[in-house]
Each structure stands twice: as structure tokens, then as C-alpha cells.
Amino acid sequence: MIFLLLVILALLLLEIQDEFNRPTAVENIVVECPGCGKEVDLDWIACPHCLQRLRENCTHCENRKMISHHFCTVCGSTTSR
């Protein structure tokens, strides 16, 4: 009985540890620039290497979205390009 409780406690502690180890900020994510292929932060608006625009405002809700996305991930509206 005590062994079973210890196993459950260990599993709960592992789950809590996984929660703390997950990245919480989007700014830490690095992506590849579609223009030059160099690494850029996901939060940047333009690539500092080739000046390719990376993000723009949604025409419907004004939240920032990646230029390569053909829809807004916040409101779901599609962009006319």
C-alpha cells in the first residue's frame, strides 16, 4: 500500500517537474528566416540580416501574426494576399 502511494507521488512529482521545464515565453523560440535562412527570434518583426519582414498585423483583429501564415492564429480570419 505504501509502495503504491510512493509510486503515485513520484508520478505526480515528475508531472510537476515537466510543467516547470516547458518553455513559457514565445520570445525564446528561434525560427529560420524565409529570406536568408539565418536564425531569428519568433518575436522579431524583421530579420536583422536581410531585412525580410517576418510579422505583420492582422487586418481583422490587429494582433501580430507571421507573414507566412495565411490566417490569423488569434481570430482565425484569412488574409487576402
N, C-alpha and C positions, 0 to 999 in steps of 0.2 A: 504494500500500500504506500509506504513512504517512498519507495523507488519510483512508483508511478507519479507521485506528486513532484519528485525531483525532476523527472523527465519532462513533465508539463511545464515546470518552472524554467527549465533550460530552454525549451522551445519558445516560451514567451520572451525570455531574455534575448534570444537570437533574433526574434522578430523586432524587438525594440532596437537592437543594435543595427539591423538593416535599415530601419527608419531614419536613424541618425546618419548613416553613411550615404543615403541618397542625396544627389545634388538638388538643392532647393532653389538656387538662383539661375536664371536663364543666362545671365551675363558670363558664366563660366564655360558655356558651351562654345566650342570652336568649330566653324564650318569652313568649307572651301569656297573661295570667291569664284563666281561663274565666269568672270572676265579673265583673271590671270592664274587662277588655281592656287594661290597662296592662302594660308590660314588667316581667317578673320574672325573676330568675336561676333556672335549671333546678334548682339545688341547694336552693332555699328550700323550707321546709315549708309556709309560709302566705304569702299576699300581704300586704305591709305596707300596702296602700292600702285593701282591702276586707275583709281577714282571712279570705278564702276559703282553705280547706285545699287545698294543692297536691299533697302527698305523704303517703303512709301506709306502714306496714309490711305486708309480705306476710304473710298468715295462715299460710302454709306454711313459708317459709324465713326470715322476719323481715327480709329486705332491703327497703330503701325502694323504692317504685315510685310513679309518677304516679297520682293518684286517677282520672284519666280513662282509664287503661288498665284493661281488664277481665281482664288476665292479668299475671303477674309476668314481667318480661323476663329474670330471672336463672334461676328454676327452672321457669317455664312453667305453673305452676298457675293455674287460673282462680279468680276471686273470686266469691263469691255475693253479689250486690247486689240 
